[in-house]
Amino acid sequence: MSGDESAACRGEQVEQTEREAAKQRLLDQAEADRIPAEEITRAVPDRRWRRGQH
């Protein structure tokens, strides 16, 4: 393997590592922004639905 080929392989490995790190950051951010199910179920009742039940 020539020096150029090994440098290219290293470059691809670095890109792969950076992509994985970026993906992990996005997943961490999404997890931080996620609304817990308990908060969703505590939502204000929809009056239209209630009216239809009477």
Secondary structure, DSSP 8 states (H G I E B T S, - for coil): --HHHHHHHHHHHHHHHHHHHHHHHHHHHHHHH---HHHHHTS---HHHHHHH-
